[in-house]
Amino acid sequence: MAERHADLKQKRWDFLHKLPNYYAHEYDLLTVEDLDAKGLVELPGNSRNRAGAAWGTFLRMLEYKCDREGTYFVAVNPRGRVKECASCGVSADKPLWVREHSCPACGFEADRDANAA
Ligand SMILES: [Zn+2]
């Protein structure tokens, strides 16, 4: 069991180095959700799996490697992003099942996730 945990730990570190390194090297700008990783772990239920995903470490590694490679790193507050029009900034409520963004002010249309991004 100890060997399995050690193997998993090594694979996690390998992943936490390689993927941020790839992104920082390949792109000029990376924007991520300003994720409250500590708050995620403190939520009730299945916190061990969320802790195992090491989101906080991943984001710190990504920021560090972006700084090293000269890549812009921006953490975006996600609050209200889904409602906000990417074209004009007008906010419009829509239920979760509506997957398309259609702005009532400027007519901009896009996939809901693409608009939020
Ligand atoms: Zn709009």
Backbone and ligand atoms as CSV (ligand in chain L), in Angstrom:
chain,resi,resn,atom,element,x,y,z
A,1,MET,N,N,0.829,-1.196,0.000
A,1,MET,CA,C,0.000,0.000,0.000
A,1,MET,C,C,0.873,1.260,0.000
A,2,ALA,N,N,1.937,1.227,0.797
A,2,ALA,CA,C,2.846,2.380,0.857
A,2,ALA,C,C,3.496,2.631,-0.507
A,3,GLU,N,N,3.819,1.531,-1.216
A,3,GLU,CA,C,4.412,1.672,-2.559
A,3,GLU,C,C,3.429,2.318,-3.522
A,4,ARG,N,N,2.170,1.916,-3.430
A,4,ARG,CA,C,1.126,2.497,-4.289
A,4,ARG,C,C,0.990,4.002,-4.033
A,5,HIS,N,N,0.983,4.393,-2.763
A,5,HIS,CA,C,0.867,5.811,-2.428
A,5,HIS,C,C,2.085,6.591,-2.903
A,6,ALA,N,N,3.255,5.994,-2.766
A,6,ALA,CA,C,4.485,6.659,-3.219
A,6,ALA,C,C,4.470,6.805,-4.743
A,7,ASP,N,N,3.998,5.772,-5.440
A,7,ASP,CA,C,3.896,5.816,-6.908
A,7,ASP,C,C,2.903,6.894,-7.339
A,8,LEU,N,N,1.765,6.959,-6.659
A,8,LEU,CA,C,0.748,7.972,-6.967
A,8,LEU,C,C,1.289,9.380,-6.722
A,9,LYS,N,N,2.012,9.545,-5.626
A,9,LYS,CA,C,2.598,10.847,-5.293
A,9,LYS,C,C,3.594,11.284,-6.371
A,10,GLN,N,N,4.386,10.341,-6.823
A,10,GLN,CA,C,5.371,10.661,-7.864
A,10,GLN,C,C,4.683,11.016,-9.186
A,11,LYS,N,N,3.624,10.288,-9.529
A,11,LYS,CA,C,2.878,10.588,-10.762
A,11,LYS,C,C,2.212,11.959,-10.675
A,12,ARG,N,N,1.692,12.289,-9.493
A,12,ARG,CA,C,1.062,13.595,-9.298
A,12,ARG,C,C,2.091,14.703,-9.490
A,13,TRP,N,N,3.281,14.565,-8.917
A,13,TRP,CA,C,4.326,15.587,-9.068
A,13,TRP,C,C,4.782,15.711,-10.514
A,14,ASP,N,N,4.869,14.574,-11.186
A,14,ASP,CA,C,5.247,14.590,-12.599
A,14,ASP,C,C,4.217,15.386,-13.404
A,15,PHE,N,N,2.946,15.109,-13.150
A,15,PHE,CA,C,1.862,15.833,-13.817
A,15,PHE,C,C,1.898,17.315,-13.473
A,16,LEU,N,N,2.115,17.621,-12.178
A,16,LEU,CA,C,2.107,19.014,-11.722
A,16,LEU,C,C,3.291,19.820,-12.272
A,17,HIS,N,N,4.293,19.159,-12.763
A,17,HIS,CA,C,5.400,19.859,-13.420
A,17,HIS,C,C,5.191,19.949,-14.924
A,18,LYS,N,N,4.800,18.842,-15.543
A,18,LYS,CA,C,4.760,18.782,-17.008
A,18,LYS,C,C,3.626,19.582,-17.636
A,19,LEU,N,N,2.424,19.470,-17.125
A,19,LEU,CA,C,1.301,20.164,-17.769
A,19,LEU,C,C,1.430,21.683,-17.662
A,20,PRO,N,N,1.714,22.254,-16.472
A,20,PRO,CA,C,1.919,23.709,-16.423
A,20,PRO,C,C,3.091,24.160,-17.288
A,21,ASN,N,N,4.140,23.348,-17.345
A,21,ASN,CA,C,5.288,23.684,-18.179
A,21,ASN,C,C,4.874,23.743,-19.656
A,22,TYR,N,N,4.072,22.783,-20.087
A,22,TYR,CA,C,3.584,22.753,-21.463
A,22,TYR,C,C,2.760,24.008,-21.765
A,23,TYR,N,N,1.796,24.314,-20.889
A,23,TYR,CA,C,0.942,25.484,-21.125
A,23,TYR,C,C,1.756,26.778,-21.137
A,24,ALA,N,N,2.648,26.924,-20.174
A,24,ALA,CA,C,3.445,28.151,-20.076
A,24,ALA,C,C,4.358,28.316,-21.282
A,25,HIS,N,N,4.811,27.199,-21.834
A,25,HIS,CA,C,5.718,27.247,-22.983
A,25,HIS,C,C,4.955,27.498,-24.289
A,26,GLU,N,N,3.741,26.947,-24.418
A,26,GLU,CA,C,3.003,26.995,-25.677
A,26,GLU,C,C,2.159,28.255,-25.868
A,27,TYR,N,N,1.760,28.905,-24.797
A,27,TYR,CA,C,0.822,30.016,-24.915
A,27,TYR,C,C,1.434,31.323,-24.387
A,28,ASP,N,N,0.935,32.441,-24.878
A,28,ASP,CA,C,1.402,33.751,-24.434
A,28,ASP,C,C,0.584,34.288,-23.262
A,29,LEU,N,N,-0.646,33.823,-23.137
A,29,LEU,CA,C,-1.555,34.273,-22.085
A,29,LEU,C,C,-2.363,33.095,-21.559
A,30,LEU,N,N,-2.388,32.939,-20.264
A,30,LEU,CA,C,-3.226,31.909,-19.648
A,30,LEU,C,C,-4.143,32.579,-18.643
A,31,THR,N,N,-5.441,32.342,-18.768
A,31,THR,CA,C,-6.397,32.843,-17.793
A,31,THR,C,C,-7.037,31.644,-17.117
A,32,VAL,N,N,-7.119,31.714,-15.814
A,32,VAL,CA,C,-7.706,30.628,-15.039
A,32,VAL,C,C,-8.753,31.206,-14.097
A,33,GLU,N,N,-9.656,30.347,-13.653
A,33,GLU,CA,C,-10.598,30.770,-12.640
A,33,GLU,C,C,-9.845,30.985,-11.336
A,34,ASP,N,N,-10.110,32.096,-10.665
A,34,ASP,CA,C,-9.482,32.378,-9.384
A,34,ASP,C,C,-10.103,31.436,-8.359
A,35,LEU,N,N,-9.605,30.231,-8.353
A,35,LEU,CA,C,-10.200,29.130,-7.612
A,35,LEU,C,C,-9.800,29.178,-6.138
A,36,ASP,N,N,-10.782,29.014,-5.261
A,36,ASP,CA,C,-10.521,28.913,-3.827
A,36,ASP,C,C,-10.274,27.439,-3.519
A,37,ALA,N,N,-9.048,26.976,-3.790
A,37,ALA,CA,C,-8.727,25.551,-3.645
A,37,ALA,C,C,-8.891,25.091,-2.200
A,38,LYS,N,N,-8.494,25.928,-1.250
A,38,LYS,CA,C,-8.621,25.559,0.163
A,38,LYS,C,C,-10.095,25.429,0.540
A,39,GLY,N,N,-10.914,26.348,0.021
A,39,GLY,CA,C,-12.344,26.290,0.292
A,39,GLY,C,C,-12.988,25.043,-0.293
A,40,LEU,N,N,-12.492,24.591,-1.453
A,40,LEU,CA,C,-13.017,23.368,-2.072
A,40,LEU,C,C,-12.774,22.160,-1.184
A,41,VAL,N,N,-11.578,22.090,-0.617
A,41,VAL,CA,C,-11.234,20.952,0.235
A,41,VAL,C,C,-12.058,20.956,1.511
A,42,GLU,N,N,-12.416,22.156,1.979
A,42,GLU,CA,C,-13.170,22.258,3.234
A,42,GLU,C,C,-14.663,22.005,3.063
A,43,LEU,N,N,-15.139,21.886,1.812
A,43,LEU,CA,C,-16.551,21.570,1.584
A,43,LEU,C,C,-16.840,20.160,2.081
A,44,PRO,N,N,-18.081,19.907,2.563
A,44,PRO,CA,C,-18.390,18.570,3.054
A,44,PRO,C,C,-18.461,17.543,1.918
A,45,GLY,N,N,-18.027,16.349,2.191
A,45,GLY,CA,C,-18.143,15.247,1.235
A,45,GLY,C,C,-17.038,15.183,0.217
A,46,ASN,N,N,-16.374,14.045,0.135
A,46,ASN,CA,C,-15.391,13.728,-0.895
A,46,ASN,C,C,-14.211,14.699,-0.947
A,47,SER,N,N,-13.857,15.276,0.190
A,47,SER,CA,C,-12.761,16.253,0.181
A,47,SER,C,C,-11.414,15.584,-0.084
A,48,ARG,N,N,-11.275,14.300,0.217
A,48,ARG,CA,C,-10.014,13.602,-0.034
A,48,ARG,C,C,-9.694,13.597,-1.540
A,49,ASN,N,N,-10.706,13.342,-2.364
A,49,ASN,CA,C,-10.475,13.341,-3.814
A,49,ASN,C,C,-10.135,14.741,-4.325
A,50,ARG,N,N,-10.816,15.759,-3.787
A,50,ARG,CA,C,-10.509,17.140,-4.205
A,50,ARG,C,C,-9.109,17.532,-3.768
A,51,ALA,N,N,-8.709,17.097,-2.572
A,51,ALA,CA,C,-7.349,17.387,-2.104
A,51,ALA,C,C,-6.335,16.648,-2.973
A,52,GLY,N,N,-6.667,15.411,-3.355
A,52,GLY,CA,C,-5.767,14.608,-4.190
A,52,GLY,C,C,-5.552,15.202,-5.557
A,53,ALA,N,N,-6.525,15.960,-6.043
A,53,ALA,CA,C,-6.374,16.593,-7.356
A,53,ALA,C,C,-5.373,17.746,-7.311
A,54,ALA,N,N,-5.077,18.236,-6.124
A,54,ALA,CA,C,-4.035,19.248,-5.913
A,54,ALA,C,C,-4.243,20.501,-6.760
A,55,TRP,N,N,-5.464,21.020,-6.745
A,55,TRP,CA,C,-5.768,22.202,-7.567
A,55,TRP,C,C,-4.919,23.411,-7.192
A,56,GLY,N,N,-4.765,23.632,-5.886
A,56,GLY,CA,C,-3.987,24.786,-5.432
A,56,GLY,C,C,-2.534,24.690,-5.890
A,57,THR,N,N,-1.965,23.497,-5.755
A,57,THR,CA,C,-0.575,23.291,-6.180
A,57,THR,C,C,-0.458,23.467,-7.686
A,58,PHE,N,N,-1.433,22.935,-8.424
A,58,PHE,CA,C,-1.414,23.069,-9.881
A,58,PHE,C,C,-1.399,24.547,-10.287
A,59,LEU,N,N,-2.271,25.344,-9.665
A,59,LEU,CA,C,-2.339,26.769,-10.020
A,59,LEU,C,C,-1.068,27.516,-9.630
A,60,ARG,N,N,-0.496,27.170,-8.476
A,60,ARG,CA,C,0.778,27.806,-8.069
A,60,ARG,C,C,1.902,27.429,-9.025
A,61,MET,N,N,1.945,26.181,-9.444
A,61,MET,CA,C,2.970,25.734,-10.397
A,61,MET,C,C,2.766,26.429,-11.738
A,62,LEU,N,N,1.509,26.553,-12.152
A,62,LEU,CA,C,1.215,27.213,-13.426
A,62,LEU,C,C,1.658,28.671,-13.388
A,63,GLU,N,N,1.351,29.368,-12.302
A,63,GLU,CA,C,1.754,30.765,-12.181
A,63,GLU,C,C,3.274,30.896,-12.164
A,64,TYR,N,N,3.940,30.023,-11.440
A,64,TYR,CA,C,5.401,30.048,-11.358
A,64,TYR,C,C,6.024,29.811,-12.736
A,65,LYS,N,N,5.523,28.828,-13.461
A,65,LYS,CA,C,6.113,28.510,-14.764
A,65,LYS,C,C,5.792,29.591,-15.800
A,66,CYS,N,N,4.621,30.217,-15.685
A,66,CYS,CA,C,4.296,31.345,-16.565
A,66,CYS,C,C,5.269,32.497,-16.311
A,67,ASP,N,N,5.539,32.763,-15.051
A,67,ASP,CA,C,6.474,33.828,-14.697
A,67,ASP,C,C,7.858,33.516,-15.273
A,68,ARG,N,N,8.271,32.299,-15.163
A,68,ARG,CA,C,9.582,31.873,-15.657
A,68,ARG,C,C,9.678,31.975,-17.182
A,69,GLU,N,N,8.572,31.643,-17.897
A,69,GLU,CA,C,8.583,31.630,-19.363
A,69,GLU,C,C,8.190,32.980,-19.961
A,70,GLY,N,N,7.784,33.935,-19.127
A,70,GLY,CA,C,7.353,35.229,-19.662
A,70,GLY,C,C,5.949,35.198,-20.228
A,71,THR,N,N,5.145,34.260,-19.749
A,71,THR,CA,C,3.758,34.119,-20.186
A,71,THR,C,C,2.857,34.877,-19.210
A,72,TYR,N,N,1.883,35.606,-19.752
A,72,TYR,CA,C,0.936,36.312,-18.887
A,72,TYR,C,C,0.031,35.301,-18.202
A,73,PHE,N,N,-0.130,35.470,-16.897
A,73,PHE,CA,C,-0.988,34.601,-16.100
A,73,PHE,C,C,-2.025,35.482,-15.418
A,74,VAL,N,N,-3.291,35.203,-15.660
A,74,VAL,CA,C,-4.362,36.013,-15.085
A,74,VAL,C,C,-5.362,35.092,-14.387
A,75,ALA,N,N,-5.619,35.362,-13.112
A,75,ALA,CA,C,-6.645,34.634,-12.371
A,75,ALA,C,C,-7.907,35.499,-12.371
A,76,VAL,N,N,-8.984,34.952,-12.909
A,76,VAL,CA,C,-10.221,35.708,-13.093
A,76,VAL,C,C,-11.249,35.302,-12.049
A,77,ASN,N,N,-11.850,36.288,-11.406
A,77,ASN,CA,C,-12.947,36.016,-10.477
A,77,ASN,C,C,-14.149,35.530,-11.278
A,78,PRO,N,N,-14.629,34.322,-11.029
A,78,PRO,CA,C,-15.703,33.765,-11.856
A,78,PRO,C,C,-17.084,34.347,-11.570
A,79,ARG,N,N,-17.245,35.077,-10.478
A,79,ARG,CA,C,-18.566,35.570,-10.077
A,79,ARG,C,C,-19.175,36.444,-11.165
A,80,GLY,N,N,-20.352,36.024,-11.647
A,80,GLY,CA,C,-21.104,36.796,-12.632
A,80,GLY,C,C,-20.652,36.601,-14.066
A,81,ARG,N,N,-19.590,35.827,-14.318
A,81,ARG,CA,C,-19.059,35.667,-15.671
A,81,ARG,C,C,-20.043,34.970,-16.604
A,82,VAL,N,N,-20.819,34.033,-16.070
A,82,VAL,CA,C,-21.756,33.284,-16.905
A,82,VAL,C,C,-22.874,34.194,-17.400
A,83,LYS,N,N,-23.257,35.183,-16.591
A,83,LYS,CA,C,-24.365,36.062,-16.947
A,83,LYS,C,C,-23.931,37.204,-17.856
A,84,GLU,N,N,-22.657,37.548,-17.817
A,84,GLU,CA,C,-22.163,38.739,-18.496
A,84,GLU,C,C,-21.893,38.481,-19.984
A,85,CYS,N,N,-22.320,39.409,-20.831
A,85,CYS,CA,C,-22.081,39.291,-22.269
A,85,CYS,C,C,-20.608,39.594,-22.559
A,86,ALA,N,N,-19.946,38.692,-23.285
A,86,ALA,CA,C,-18.521,38.875,-23.605
A,86,ALA,C,C,-18.305,40.036,-24.576
A,87,SER,N,N,-19.344,40.406,-25.303
A,87,SER,CA,C,-19.211,41.461,-26.304
A,87,SER,C,C,-19.435,42.854,-25.712
A,88,CYS,N,N,-20.537,43.022,-24.957
A,88,CYS,CA,C,-20.872,44.370,-24.478
A,88,CYS,C,C,-20.862,44.500,-22.953
A,89,GLY,N,N,-20.822,43.382,-22.210
A,89,GLY,CA,C,-20.731,43.435,-20.760
A,89,GLY,C,C,-22.058,43.509,-20.042
A,90,VAL,N,N,-23.169,43.545,-20.788
A,90,VAL,CA,C,-24.488,43.587,-20.151
A,90,VAL,C,C,-24.766,42.245,-19.471
A,91,SER,N,N,-25.321,42.285,-18.271
A,91,SER,CA,C,-25.619,41.077,-17.518
A,91,SER,C,C,-27.053,40.638,-17.783
A,92,ALA,N,N,-27.227,39.340,-18.060
A,92,ALA,CA,C,-28.563,38.794,-18.297
A,92,ALA,C,C,-28.664,37.434,-17.617
A,93,ASP,N,N,-29.680,37.277,-16.773
A,93,ASP,CA,C,-29.886,35.993,-16.096
A,93,ASP,C,C,-30.343,34.943,-17.078
A,94,LYS,N,N,-29.845,33.723,-16.883
A,94,LYS,CA,C,-30.337,32.587,-17.662
A,94,LYS,C,C,-30.195,31.334,-16.811
A,95,PRO,N,N,-31.191,30.443,-16.879
A,95,PRO,CA,C,-31.103,29.210,-16.102
A,95,PRO,C,C,-29.991,28.301,-16.636
A,96,LEU,N,N,-29.561,27.344,-15.807
A,96,LEU,CA,C,-28.436,26.477,-16.144
A,96,LEU,C,C,-28.678,25.658,-17.410
A,97,TRP,N,N,-29.928,25.304,-17.673
A,97,TRP,CA,C,-30.220,24.457,-18.833
A,97,TRP,C,C,-30.100,25.221,-20.159
A,98,VAL,N,N,-30.040,26.524,-20.145
A,98,VAL,CA,C,-29.856,27.309,-21.371
A,98,VAL,C,C,-28.371,27.314,-21.699
A,99,ARG,N,N,-27.993,26.624,-22.764
A,99,ARG,CA,C,-26.587,26.420,-23.087
A,99,ARG,C,C,-26.050,27.449,-24.081
A,100,GLU,N,N,-26.926,28.250,-24.647
A,100,GLU,CA,C,-26.493,29.274,-25.598
A,100,GLU,C,C,-26.630,30.652,-24.958
A,101,HIS,N,N,-25.641,31.509,-25.199
A,101,HIS,CA,C,-25.737,32.887,-24.746
A,101,HIS,C,C,-26.274,33.718,-25.907
A,102,SER,N,N,-27.317,34.469,-25.659
A,102,SER,CA,C,-27.875,35.375,-26.654
A,102,SER,C,C,-28.147,36.696,-25.947
A,103,CYS,N,N,-27.353,37.716,-26.281
A,103,CYS,CA,C,-27.429,38.985,-25.565
A,103,CYS,C,C,-28.665,39.787,-25.989
A,104,PRO,N,N,-29.487,40.196,-25.010
A,104,PRO,CA,C,-30.666,40.999,-25.340
A,104,PRO,C,C,-30.298,42.434,-25.747
A,105,ALA,N,N,-29.102,42.891,-25.406
A,105,ALA,CA,C,-28.700,44.271,-25.712
A,105,ALA,C,C,-28.026,44.406,-27.069
A,106,CYS,N,N,-27.021,43.532,-27.353
A,106,CYS,CA,C,-26.258,43.703,-28.599
A,106,CYS,C,C,-26.484,42.588,-29.612
A,107,GLY,N,N,-27.180,41.507,-29.219
A,107,GLY,CA,C,-27.469,40.429,-30.150
A,107,GLY,C,C,-26.351,39.414,-30.294
A,108,PHE,N,N,-25.256,39.558,-29.544
A,108,PHE,CA,C,-24.138,38.611,-29.603
A,108,PHE,C,C,-24.609,37.227,-29.179
A,109,GLU,N,N,-24.225,36.212,-29.973
A,109,GLU,CA,C,-24.612,34.834,-29.657
A,109,GLU,C,C,-23.373,33.959,-29.616
A,110,ALA,N,N,-23.313,33.082,-28.631
A,110,ALA,CA,C,-22.184,32.147,-28.485
A,110,ALA,C,C,-22.597,31.014,-27.564
A,111,ASP,N,N,-21.807,29.970,-27.552
A,111,ASP,CA,C,-21.996,28.898,-26.593
A,111,ASP,C,C,-21.843,29.494,-25.188
A,112,ARG,N,N,-22.648,29.025,-24.258
A,112,ARG,CA,C,-22.634,29.580,-22.897
A,112,ARG,C,C,-21.239,29.556,-22.273
A,113,ASP,N,N,-20.532,28.414,-22.393
A,113,ASP,CA,C,-19.209,28.282,-21.784
A,113,ASP,C,C,-18.185,29.170,-22.501
A,114,ALA,N,N,-18.271,29.243,-23.827
A,114,ALA,CA,C,-17.335,30.075,-24.581
A,114,ALA,C,C,-17.540,31.545,-24.214
A,115,ASN,N,N,-18.793,31.959,-24.060
A,115,ASN,CA,C,-19.074,33.344,-23.655
A,115,ASN,C,C,-18.504,33.625,-22.272
A,116,ALA,N,N,-18.685,32.696,-21.337
A,116,ALA,CA,C,-18.165,32.881,-19.976
A,116,ALA,C,C,-16.635,32.951,-19.975
A,117,ALA,N,N,-16.014,32.120,-20.806
A,117,ALA,CA,C,-14.538,32.119,-20.872
A,117,ALA,C,C,-14.030,33.429,-21.436
L,1,ZN,ZN,ZN,-24.059,42.009,-25.475
